[in-house]
Amino acid sequence: MSTTPETPPPATEDRTVAILTYLTLIGFIIAIVMHGSKKTALGSFHLRQGLGLFITSLVIWIPGLIISFIPLVNLAMILVWPLCGLALVVLWIMGLLAAVNGQQKPMPVVGEFYQKRLAGAFV
């Protein structure tokens, strides 16, 4: 028998907000609205992670689209874009899995950065 107290699982609504964060832009907006009526640490955490991932994807893709019209750069982008896309998908899956499990587990490499830079968001 274990003597350490078990942490109770987060409420269903908390996990719903966390999960919706990663399900399209509309899901993210719904999660913000739901979070506004009942703020939770899990919801805030995943909203920051999701917003950070969205901003990161914009920072990667928009300049990439612009410079891809330069002929030599276009060849490099053919190699770089799929790798960036794969990395973003992997981070998205890791964030979604943490949300499904009710964990406040930051995404590798960028998760802590998101939490620090977006600390005032969704509080």
ZAZALO-458211 format. One record per atom (N, C-alpha, C, CB): x, y, z; residue in one letter. Coordinates in steps of 0.05 Angstrom, whole numbers, plus 5000, padded with zeros to 4 digits. Glycine has a CB too. Example, Ala and Ser with C-alpha at 12.3 -4.5 7.8 and 13.67 -1.06 7.14 Angstrom:
2
+------+------+------+---+
|   xx |   yy |   zz | r |
+------+------+------+---+
| 5264 | 4886 | 5156 | A |
| 5246 | 4910 | 5156 | A |
| 5264 | 4934 | 5156 | A |
| 5226 | 4911 | 5181 | A |
| 5257 | 4955 | 5142 | S |
| 5273 | 4979 | 5143 | S |
| 5258 | 5001 | 5157 | S |
| 5282 | 4988 | 5114 | S |
+------+------+------+---+
This chain:
123
+------+------+------+---+
|   xx |   yy |   zz | r |
+------+------+------+---+
| 5016 | 4977 | 5000 | M |
| 5000 | 5000 | 5000 | M |
| 5017 | 5025 | 5000 | M |
| 4981 | 5000 | 5024 | M |
| 5011 | 5044 | 4983 | S |
| 5026 | 5068 | 4981 | S |
| 5017 | 5088 | 5001 | S |
| 5024 | 5080 | 4952 | S |
| 5036 | 5103 | 5013 | T |
| 5029 | 5123 | 5033 | T |
| 5028 | 5151 | 5021 | T |
| 5049 | 5122 | 5056 | T |
| 5036 | 5154 | 4996 | T |
| 5036 | 5180 | 4983 | T |
| 5008 | 5186 | 4972 | T |
| 5057 | 5182 | 4961 | T |
| 4998 | 5210 | 4977 | P |
| 4971 | 5216 | 4966 | P |
| 4972 | 5218 | 4936 | P |
| 4960 | 5242 | 4979 | P |
| 4951 | 5208 | 4923 | E |
| 4949 | 5210 | 4894 | E |
| 4937 | 5237 | 4887 | E |
| 4933 | 5187 | 4883 | E |
| 4947 | 5248 | 4865 | T |
| 4936 | 5273 | 4855 | T |
| 4910 | 5266 | 4840 | T |
| 4957 | 5288 | 4836 | T |
| 4889 | 5280 | 4847 | P |
| 4864 | 5274 | 4833 | P |
| 4865 | 5283 | 4804 | P |
| 4840 | 5288 | 4847 | P |
| 4852 | 5268 | 4786 | P |
| 4853 | 5277 | 4758 | P |
| 4839 | 5303 | 4755 | P |
| 4840 | 5255 | 4740 | P |
| 4847 | 5319 | 4735 | P |
| 4834 | 5345 | 4730 | P |
| 4805 | 5341 | 4722 | P |
| 4849 | 5361 | 4709 | P |
| 4788 | 5361 | 4728 | A |
| 4760 | 5359 | 4721 | A |
| 4758 | 5357 | 4691 | A |
| 4745 | 5384 | 4731 | A |
| 4736 | 5345 | 4682 | T |
| 4731 | 5340 | 4654 | T |
| 4732 | 5366 | 4638 | T |
| 4704 | 5326 | 4649 | T |
| 4720 | 5388 | 4649 | E |
| 4719 | 5413 | 4635 | E |
| 4748 | 5424 | 4631 | E |
| 4702 | 5434 | 4651 | E |
| 4765 | 5420 | 4651 | D |
| 4793 | 5429 | 4649 | D |
| 4806 | 5415 | 4625 | D |
| 4808 | 5423 | 4675 | D |
| 4803 | 5389 | 4623 | R |
| 4815 | 5374 | 4601 | R |
| 4802 | 5381 | 4575 | R |
| 4813 | 5344 | 4606 | R |
| 4777 | 5387 | 4575 | T |
| 4763 | 5395 | 4550 | T |
| 4776 | 5420 | 4539 | T |
| 4733 | 5399 | 4554 | T |
| 4780 | 5440 | 4556 | V |
| 4793 | 5465 | 4547 | V |
| 4821 | 5459 | 4536 | V |
| 4795 | 5485 | 4570 | V |
| 4836 | 5442 | 4551 | A |
| 4863 | 5436 | 4542 | A |
| 4863 | 5421 | 4515 | A |
| 4877 | 5418 | 4563 | A |
| 4845 | 5403 | 4511 | I |
| 4844 | 5387 | 4486 | I |
| 4835 | 5405 | 4463 | I |
| 4825 | 5363 | 4489 | I |
| 4814 | 5421 | 4468 | L |
| 4804 | 5439 | 4446 | L |
| 4825 | 5458 | 4436 | L |
| 4780 | 5454 | 4456 | L |
| 4843 | 5465 | 4454 | T |
| 4865 | 5484 | 4446 | T |
| 4880 | 5474 | 4421 | T |
| 4884 | 5487 | 4469 | T |
| 4883 | 5448 | 4418 | Y |
| 4899 | 5437 | 4397 | Y |
| 4882 | 5429 | 4372 | Y |
| 4914 | 5414 | 4407 | Y |
| 4856 | 5432 | 4374 | L |
| 4839 | 5423 | 4352 | L |
| 4829 | 5447 | 4335 | L |
| 4815 | 5408 | 4363 | L |
| 4844 | 5455 | 4316 | T |
| 4838 | 5476 | 4297 | T |
| 4836 | 5504 | 4310 | T |
| 4813 | 5470 | 4282 | T |
| 4836 | 5524 | 4294 | L |
| 4833 | 5551 | 4304 | L |
| 4806 | 5556 | 4317 | L |
| 4837 | 5571 | 4281 | L |
| 4785 | 5544 | 4307 | I |
| 4759 | 5546 | 4319 | I |
| 4759 | 5533 | 4346 | I |
| 4737 | 5533 | 4301 | I |
| 4771 | 5510 | 4349 | G |
| 4774 | 5497 | 4375 | G |
| 4789 | 5514 | 4395 | G |
| 4788 | 5469 | 4372 | G |
| 4809 | 5527 | 4385 | F |
| 4825 | 5545 | 4403 | F |
| 4808 | 5568 | 4413 | F |
| 4850 | 5556 | 4387 | F |
| 4792 | 5580 | 4395 | I |
| 4774 | 5602 | 4403 | I |
| 4753 | 5592 | 4423 | I |
| 4761 | 5614 | 4378 | I |
| 4741 | 5569 | 4418 | I |
| 4722 | 5557 | 4437 | I |
| 4735 | 5553 | 4464 | I |
| 4710 | 5531 | 4426 | I |
| 4760 | 5543 | 4464 | A |
| 4774 | 5538 | 4489 | A |
| 4779 | 5564 | 4504 | A |
| 4801 | 5525 | 4483 | A |
| 4785 | 5586 | 4490 | I |
| 4788 | 5612 | 4503 | I |
| 4762 | 5620 | 4516 | I |
| 4798 | 5633 | 4483 | I |
| 4740 | 5617 | 4502 | V |
| 4714 | 5625 | 4513 | V |
| 4707 | 5608 | 4537 | V |
| 4691 | 5622 | 4491 | V |
| 4711 | 5582 | 4535 | M |
| 4705 | 5564 | 4558 | M |
| 4723 | 5571 | 4582 | M |
| 4709 | 5535 | 4550 | M |
| 4748 | 5577 | 4576 | H |
| 4767 | 5583 | 4597 | H |
| 4760 | 5610 | 4611 | H |
| 4796 | 5585 | 4586 | H |
| 4748 | 5628 | 4596 | G |
| 4740 | 5654 | 4607 | G |
| 4719 | 5651 | 4629 | G |
| 4730 | 5672 | 4585 | G |
| 4702 | 5631 | 4627 | S |
| 4681 | 5628 | 4647 | S |
| 4691 | 5612 | 4671 | S |
| 4658 | 5613 | 4635 | S |
| 4712 | 5596 | 4668 | K |
| 4723 | 5581 | 4690 | K |
| 4753 | 5577 | 4685 | K |
| 4709 | 5553 | 4694 | K |
| 4769 | 5594 | 4697 | K |
| 4798 | 5594 | 4692 | K |
| 4810 | 5572 | 4709 | K |
| 4810 | 5621 | 4699 | K |
| 4827 | 5555 | 4696 | T |
| 4841 | 5534 | 4710 | T |
| 4870 | 5535 | 4702 | T |
| 4829 | 5506 | 4704 | T |
| 4887 | 5523 | 4718 | A |
| 4916 | 5522 | 4713 | A |
| 4921 | 5505 | 4688 | A |
| 4931 | 5511 | 4737 | A |
| 4907 | 5483 | 4685 | L |
| 4911 | 5465 | 4662 | L |
| 4903 | 5479 | 4636 | L |
| 4896 | 5439 | 4666 | L |
| 4880 | 5492 | 4637 | G |
| 4871 | 5507 | 4613 | G |
| 4890 | 5529 | 4606 | G |
| 4843 | 5519 | 4618 | G |
| 4899 | 5545 | 4625 | S |
| 4918 | 5566 | 4620 | S |
| 4944 | 5556 | 4608 | S |
| 4924 | 5582 | 4646 | S |
| 4954 | 5534 | 4619 | F |
| 4979 | 5522 | 4610 | F |
| 4977 | 5514 | 4580 | F |
| 4986 | 5498 | 4627 | F |
| 4956 | 5500 | 4573 | H |
| 4954 | 5490 | 4546 | H |
| 4946 | 5512 | 4526 | H |
| 4933 | 5467 | 4545 | H |
| 4931 | 5532 | 4535 | L |
| 4926 | 5554 | 4518 | L |
| 4951 | 5569 | 4511 | L |
| 4906 | 5574 | 4531 | L |
| 4969 | 5572 | 4530 | R |
| 4995 | 5584 | 4524 | R |
| 5012 | 5567 | 4505 | R |
| 5011 | 5589 | 4550 | R |
| 5012 | 5541 | 4510 | Q |
| 5027 | 5523 | 4492 | Q |
| 5016 | 5524 | 4464 | Q |
| 5026 | 5494 | 4503 | Q |
| 4989 | 5523 | 4461 | G |
| 4977 | 5524 | 4435 | G |
| 4982 | 5550 | 4420 | G |
| 4947 | 5519 | 4438 | G |
| 4979 | 5572 | 4435 | L |
| 4985 | 5598 | 4423 | L |
| 5014 | 5600 | 4414 | L |
| 4978 | 5621 | 4443 | L |
| 5032 | 5591 | 4430 | G |
| 5060 | 5591 | 4423 | G |
| 5066 | 5574 | 4398 | G |
| 5077 | 5581 | 4446 | G |
| 5053 | 5551 | 4397 | L |
| 5057 | 5534 | 4373 | L |
| 5046 | 5548 | 4348 | L |
| 5044 | 5507 | 4378 | L |
| 5023 | 5561 | 4351 | F |
| 5011 | 5575 | 4328 | F |
| 5029 | 5598 | 4319 | F |
| 4983 | 5586 | 4336 | F |
| 5040 | 5613 | 4337 | I |
| 5058 | 5635 | 4330 | I |
| 5083 | 5625 | 4317 | I |
| 5065 | 5652 | 4356 | I |
| 5094 | 5603 | 4328 | T |
| 5118 | 5591 | 4317 | T |
| 5113 | 5582 | 4288 | T |
| 5127 | 5567 | 4334 | T |
| 5090 | 5570 | 4283 | S |
| 5084 | 5561 | 4256 | S |
| 5082 | 5585 | 4237 | S |
| 5058 | 5545 | 4255 | S |
| 5070 | 5607 | 4246 | L |
| 5069 | 5631 | 4229 | L |
| 5097 | 5642 | 4224 | L |
| 5051 | 5652 | 4242 | L |
| 5114 | 5643 | 4244 | V |
| 5141 | 5653 | 4241 | V |
| 5157 | 5636 | 4222 | V |
| 5155 | 5654 | 4269 | V |
| 5152 | 5611 | 4221 | I |
| 5166 | 5593 | 4202 | I |
| 5155 | 5595 | 4174 | I |
| 5165 | 5564 | 4212 | I |
| 5128 | 5594 | 4171 | W |
| 5116 | 5590 | 4145 | W |
| 5114 | 5616 | 4129 | W |
| 5089 | 5579 | 4148 | W |
| 5107 | 5639 | 4141 | I |
| 5103 | 5663 | 4126 | I |
| 5129 | 5673 | 4113 | I |
| 5092 | 5685 | 4144 | I |
| 5151 | 5676 | 4128 | P |
| 5176 | 5683 | 4114 | P |
| 5185 | 5662 | 4093 | P |
| 5199 | 5688 | 4134 | P |
| 5179 | 5637 | 4099 | G |
| 5186 | 5616 | 4081 | G |
| 5171 | 5618 | 4054 | G |
| 5181 | 5589 | 4093 | G |
| 5146 | 5626 | 4056 | L |
| 5130 | 5630 | 4031 | L |
| 5142 | 5653 | 4015 | L |
| 5101 | 5635 | 4038 | L |
| 5149 | 5674 | 4028 | I |
| 5159 | 5698 | 4015 | I |
| 5186 | 5692 | 4001 | I |
| 5163 | 5721 | 4034 | I |
| 5205 | 5680 | 4016 | I |
| 5231 | 5675 | 4004 | I |
| 5232 | 5651 | 3985 | I |
| 5252 | 5671 | 4026 | I |
| 5211 | 5635 | 3985 | S |
| 5212 | 5612 | 3967 | S |
| 5210 | 5619 | 3938 | S |
| 5189 | 5593 | 3974 | S |
| 5204 | 5644 | 3932 | F |
| 5203 | 5653 | 3904 | F |
| 5230 | 5659 | 3893 | F |
| 5185 | 5677 | 3901 | F |
| 5251 | 5659 | 3910 | I |
| 5278 | 5663 | 3900 | I |
| 5289 | 5636 | 3891 | I |
| 5297 | 5676 | 3923 | I |
| 5298 | 5633 | 3866 | P |
| 5304 | 5607 | 3855 | P |
| 5323 | 5589 | 3872 | P |
| 5316 | 5611 | 3828 | P |
| 5346 | 5599 | 3880 | L |
| 5364 | 5581 | 3895 | L |
| 5354 | 5575 | 3923 | L |
| 5392 | 5594 | 3897 | L |
| 5341 | 5595 | 3935 | V |
| 5329 | 5590 | 3961 | V |
| 5307 | 5570 | 3960 | V |
| 5319 | 5617 | 3973 | V |
| 5293 | 5570 | 3938 | N |
| 5271 | 5551 | 3934 | N |
| 5280 | 5522 | 3936 | N |
| 5257 | 5556 | 3907 | N |
| 5304 | 5517 | 3926 | L |
| 5315 | 5490 | 3928 | L |
| 5320 | 5482 | 3957 | L |
| 5341 | 5487 | 3911 | L |
| 5331 | 5501 | 3972 | A |
| 5336 | 5496 | 4001 | A |
| 5309 | 5492 | 4015 | A |
| 5352 | 5519 | 4013 | A |
| 5289 | 5508 | 4008 | M |
| 5263 | 5506 | 4021 | M |
| 5250 | 5479 | 4017 | M |
| 5245 | 5529 | 4012 | M |
| 5255 | 5467 | 3994 | I |
| 5244 | 5441 | 3988 | I |
| 5253 | 5420 | 4009 | I |
| 5252 | 5431 | 3960 | I |
| 5277 | 5424 | 4020 | L |
| 5287 | 5406 | 4041 | L |
| 5279 | 5415 | 4069 | L |
| 5317 | 5404 | 4039 | L |
| 5279 | 5441 | 4073 | V |
| 5274 | 5452 | 4100 | V |
| 5245 | 5451 | 4108 | V |
| 5284 | 5480 | 4102 | V |
| 5227 | 5458 | 4090 | W |
| 5198 | 5460 | 4097 | W |
| 5187 | 5434 | 4107 | W |
| 5183 | 5469 | 4073 | W |
| 5192 | 5411 | 4094 | P |
| 5181 | 5386 | 4105 | P |
| 5191 | 5380 | 4133 | P |
| 5187 | 5363 | 4086 | P |
| 5216 | 5386 | 4138 | L |
| 5227 | 5381 | 4165 | L |
| 5214 | 5399 | 4186 | L |
| 5257 | 5385 | 4165 | L |
| 5210 | 5424 | 4179 | C |
| 5197 | 5443 | 4197 | C |
| 5168 | 5434 | 4202 | C |
| 5197 | 5471 | 4186 | C |
| 5155 | 5426 | 4180 | G |
| 5127 | 5416 | 4183 | G |
| 5125 | 5392 | 4200 | G |
| 5115 | 5410 | 4155 | G |
| 5144 | 5373 | 4197 | L |
| 5144 | 5349 | 4213 | L |
| 5149 | 5356 | 4242 | L |
| 5166 | 5329 | 4203 | L |
| 5168 | 5374 | 4247 | A |
| 5173 | 5382 | 4275 | A |
| 5149 | 5395 | 4288 | A |
| 5197 | 5402 | 4276 | A |
| 5134 | 5411 | 4273 | L |
| 5110 | 5424 | 4284 | L |
| 5088 | 5403 | 4290 | L |
| 5100 | 5445 | 4264 | L |
| 5086 | 5384 | 4272 | V |
| 5066 | 5362 | 4276 | V |
| 5073 | 5346 | 4301 | V |
| 5064 | 5344 | 4252 | V |
| 5098 | 5340 | 4305 | V |
| 5107 | 5324 | 4328 | V |
| 5101 | 5340 | 4354 | V |
| 5137 | 5317 | 4326 | V |
| 5107 | 5366 | 4354 | L |
| 5102 | 5383 | 4377 | L |
| 5072 | 5385 | 4383 | L |
| 5113 | 5411 | 4373 | L |
| 5056 | 5387 | 4361 | W |
| 5027 | 5388 | 4364 | W |
| 5016 | 5362 | 4377 | W |
| 5013 | 5392 | 4337 | W |
| 5026 | 5339 | 4368 | I |
| 5017 | 5313 | 4379 | I |
| 5025 | 5311 | 4408 | I |
| 5029 | 5290 | 4362 | I |
| 5049 | 5320 | 4415 | M |
| 5058 | 5318 | 4442 | M |
| 5041 | 5336 | 4461 | M |
| 5088 | 5326 | 4444 | M |
| 5035 | 5360 | 4451 | G |
| 5018 | 5377 | 4466 | G |
| 4990 | 5366 | 4470 | G |
| 5016 | 5405 | 4453 | G |
| 4979 | 5355 | 4449 | L |
| 4952 | 5342 | 4450 | L |
| 4952 | 5319 | 4469 | L |
| 4943 | 5334 | 4422 | L |
| 4972 | 5302 | 4468 | L |
| 4974 | 5279 | 4486 | L |
| 4975 | 5288 | 4515 | L |
| 4998 | 5261 | 4479 | L |
| 4991 | 5308 | 4521 | A |
| 4993 | 5319 | 4548 | A |
| 4965 | 5329 | 4557 | A |
| 5014 | 5341 | 4550 | A |
| 4951 | 5343 | 4539 | A |
| 4924 | 5353 | 4546 | A |
| 4905 | 5330 | 4551 | A |
| 4914 | 5371 | 4523 | A |
| 4905 | 5310 | 4535 | V |
| 4887 | 5287 | 4538 | V |
| 4893 | 5273 | 4565 | V |
| 4891 | 5266 | 4515 | V |
| 4918 | 5272 | 4573 | N |
| 4925 | 5259 | 4598 | N |
| 4923 | 5278 | 4622 | N |
| 4954 | 5249 | 4597 | N |
| 4915 | 5303 | 4617 | G |
| 4912 | 5322 | 4639 | G |
| 4938 | 5331 | 4652 | G |
| 4894 | 5311 | 4660 | G |
| 4959 | 5331 | 4636 | Q |
| 4986 | 5338 | 4646 | Q |
| 4994 | 5366 | 4638 | Q |
| 5007 | 5317 | 4637 | Q |
| 5009 | 5379 | 4654 | Q |
| 5020 | 5405 | 4647 | Q |
| 5049 | 5400 | 4639 | Q |
| 5018 | 5426 | 4670 | Q |
| 5053 | 5386 | 4618 | K |
| 5079 | 5378 | 4608 | K |
| 5086 | 5396 | 4584 | K |
| 5080 | 5348 | 4600 | K |
| 5107 | 5412 | 4586 | P |
| 5114 | 5430 | 4564 | P |
| 5125 | 5415 | 4540 | P |
| 5134 | 5451 | 4573 | P |
| 5121 | 5426 | 4517 | M |
| 5131 | 5414 | 4492 | M |
| 5162 | 5416 | 4494 | M |
| 5121 | 5429 | 4467 | M |
| 5176 | 5396 | 4482 | P |
| 5205 | 5397 | 4482 | P |
| 5215 | 5421 | 4467 | P |
| 5216 | 5371 | 4469 | P |
| 5238 | 5431 | 4476 | V |
| 5253 | 5453 | 4464 | V |
| 5238 | 5480 | 4467 | V |
| 5258 | 5448 | 4435 | V |
| 5213 | 5483 | 4460 | V |
| 5200 | 5509 | 4459 | V |
| 5179 | 5513 | 4481 | V |
| 5186 | 5512 | 4432 | V |
| 5171 | 5492 | 4494 | G |
| 5149 | 5494 | 4514 | G |
| 5155 | 5513 | 4537 | G |
| 5143 | 5468 | 4525 | G |
| 5178 | 5511 | 4548 | E |
| 5186 | 5529 | 4571 | E |
| 5187 | 5558 | 4561 | E |
| 5212 | 5521 | 4583 | E |
| 5197 | 5562 | 4537 | F |
| 5199 | 5589 | 4525 | F |
| 5171 | 5600 | 4523 | F |
| 5213 | 5588 | 4498 | F |
| 5152 | 5584 | 4513 | Y |
| 5124 | 5593 | 4511 | Y |
| 5113 | 5602 | 4538 | Y |
| 5106 | 5572 | 4498 | Y |
| 5118 | 5585 | 4558 | Q |
| 5107 | 5591 | 4585 | Q |
| 5118 | 5617 | 4596 | Q |
| 5113 | 5568 | 4604 | Q |
| 5144 | 5622 | 4591 | K |
| 5157 | 5647 | 4601 | K |
| 5147 | 5671 | 4586 | K |
| 5187 | 5645 | 4600 | K |
| 5148 | 5670 | 4559 | R |
| 5140 | 5693 | 4542 | R |
| 5111 | 5699 | 4544 | R |
| 5149 | 5688 | 4514 | R |
| 5094 | 5680 | 4547 | L |
| 5065 | 5684 | 4547 | L |
| 5054 | 5681 | 4576 | L |
| 5052 | 5663 | 4529 | L |
| 5070 | 5687 | 4596 | A |
| 5062 | 5683 | 4624 | A |
| 5037 | 5699 | 4631 | A |
| 5085 | 5691 | 4642 | A |
| 5033 | 5722 | 4620 | G |
| 5010 | 5738 | 4626 | G |
| 4985 | 5731 | 4611 | G |
| 5016 | 5766 | 4622 | G |
| 4987 | 5713 | 4592 | A |
| 4964 | 5706 | 4576 | A |
| 4947 | 5684 | 4589 | A |
| 4973 | 5696 | 4548 | A |
| 4921 | 5687 | 4588 | F |
| 4902 | 5668 | 4598 | F |
| 4903 | 5663 | 4628 | F |
| 4906 | 5642 | 4583 | F |
| 4910 | 5683 | 4642 | V |
| 4912 | 5680 | 4672 | V |
| 4885 | 5684 | 4684 | V |
| 4932 | 5700 | 4683 | V |
+------+------+------+---+
